[in-house]
Amino acid sequence: MFTKILLATDGSDHSVRSTHYATELAEKFGATIGVVYVVDGSTSKTDVLHHTDKFEVKKKRKEKIKKVEDVLQNTGIEYEIHILHGEPGPTIVSFANKNEFDCVVIGSRGLNEFQTFILGSVSHKVAKRVNCPVLIVK
Amino acid sequence: MNLEKIQQEWFGNVRNDVLAGIVVALALIPEAIAFSIIAGVDPMVGLYASFCIAVVIAFVGGRPGMISGATGAMALLMITLVADHGLQYLFAATILTGIIQILFGVFKLASVIKFVPRSVMVGFVNALAIMIFTSQLQHFSGESWVMYALVALTLAIIYILPRFTKAVPSTLVAIIVVTAIAIFGNIGVRTVGDLGSLTQQLPLFLIPDIPLTWETLMIIFPYSLALAIVGLLESLLTANIVDDMTDTESNKNKESRGQGIANVVTGFFGGMAGCAMIGQSVINVKSGGRGRLSALVSGIFLMFLIIVLGNVVVQIPMAALAGVMIMVSIGTFDWSSIRTLHKLPKTDAAVMVTTVAIVVITHDLSKGVLAGVLLSAIFFAAKISKVKVTEELLFKEQKKVYRVEGQLFFASVSDFPNNFNYQDSVKEVEIDLTRAHLWDDSAIGALDKIEMKFEQNGIMVEYSGLNESSKQLKNRIGGLSKASGH
């Protein structure tokens, strides 16, 4: 049923939980996993400000999603990591649609109603606009 | 190939560049006016600056997609120049700033920015944010609750509207709503027009009306140097951020030169010195702007709006501008540095806090940066000037071996000779420098001094394990101090 699963991550513990769901799905269906980490404008600013050069920035981002990568490495599932730039929601949506992923796994941060109002919910945006089934991990 | 690149940079993204340019122009107007007011000049000076800089940088900049104009960092540096000497000196200082920046670009000095440590850069943006915020407080003095209410309304619209729609910039909506309330509610709050005049015409070429003397140069040079450094610092930081956001490379030396050319032109057209703007560049990239066209469109559209709508713009209440500036300062401040302050090495935190403190006290960003760089240099020297000496006594040979570990240079050698016991009853001393490095004549001098002291007590000294470059240095200048009889 699924051959290409997209796992959206922000490197948080919560997204490590989503990773376990993604790997179980992939194992069950023999699918490959694409991991996507989106760097938005303000993260770009903070990262550049705090690191000497772009190699260090790159390293720091790789470290950020290391926990996710560790999980994947232990399973032996074929995976690829993509670090993209832009607004998280629309960037994940267009990446998933363009590369014809057939399932998106994404964590929901578990914000309350007020936080969602102020910050917006990436998982909701993705679920609304992606062409394939979406698994939102709570 | 080259033509292809030019075509790509200009016309590779026309639709998005034009749209982003328009969005940026709308956001530039209130900021250019507010920064003029901070500097103590007519709003036109900032608007002309943003127009000229945006248009010129579109052609000569090294980082397509980056937006430059009148900025808070630069405005804060010119307050005393304008107050003490007037507008003409500001124009002259702007031109000189440009010349200094062009020299930076021509001599490829953009890489010296790497000597500015990260903690100083963080201190720089935080100090900038604090200064922009405090510069708004004067607009509140003697005002009624209406002012506070309008500022609160401005901020509420700016932050809440994007939740519902991102089709129109929320800053623009906030300004329109608050201006409408002020005009139709007839509530008599202070407006832009009360603080300066707006002329609805294109900037004209002018030569600053100043005496061309040594004295004039001495007045403007310190300002120009500070403006040039701060301008490049912010521009190159912004260029790095745009590089990262768009995942592309840029030419930093070309950008330095471009900033310089833009400032020279601006000075001749009645504008104040400016630089790249972090906030506006992020807005531009987020709105889809990638090419040179977006900067050009933003400058031209800004001028068009002022010529068409100038008489409306003067009616914008100061409350709306103060609200926008508070938003700018919140956006400029690096909040992550507060969250991670306790995790940083103590010296880094001290450098950051010192940079901020010096700026807040002196109101001069360049002094803060200088203090920060110096303090980091001192901390660095202190850190690497720790030299470890371990000793081992070889009974049979009546010999003592000292093993030296660390960097030997002017800052580390003052106490270095005290690590040795010159009264030992041994015949011979070996000083093993395998894990040490000699850097300068102070290091050689210290070794000579140690050798001399041992020899005074009849102990032979042998240096071993010198690495190649240290050996060369020692052969070149070693023994000089001894021979000269010190």
Boltz contact constraints between the chains, C-beta under 6 A:
constraints:
  - contact:
      token1: [A, 41]
      token2: [B, 282]
      max_distance: 6.0
  - contact:
      token1: [A, 41]
      token2: [B, 286]
      max_distance: 6.0
  - contact:
      token1: [A, 44]
      token2: [B, 241]
      max_distance: 6.0
  - contact:
      token1: [A, 44]
      token2: [B, 244]
      max_distance: 6.0
  - contact:
      token1: [A, 44]
      token2: [B, 245]
      max_distance: 6.0
  - contact:
      token1: [A, 45]
      token2: [B, 241]
      max_distance: 6.0
  - contact:
      token1: [A, 46]
      token2: [B, 336]
      max_distance: 6.0
  - contact:
      token1: [A, 48]
      token2: [B, 240]
      max_distance: 6.0
  - contact:
      token1: [A, 48]
      token2: [B, 241]
      max_distance: 6.0
  - contact:
      token1: [A, 48]
      token2: [B, 244]
      max_distance: 6.0
  - contact:
      token1: [A, 49]
      token2: [B, 121]
      max_distance: 6.0
  - contact:
      token1: [A, 49]
      token2: [B, 122]
      max_distance: 6.0
  - contact:
      token1: [A, 49]
      token2: [B, 334]
      max_distance: 6.0
  - contact:
      token1: [A, 50]
      token2: [B, 118]
      max_distance: 6.0
  - contact:
      token1: [A, 85]
      token2: [B, 245]
      max_distance: 6.0
  - contact:
      token1: [A, 85]
      token2: [B, 247]
      max_distance: 6.0
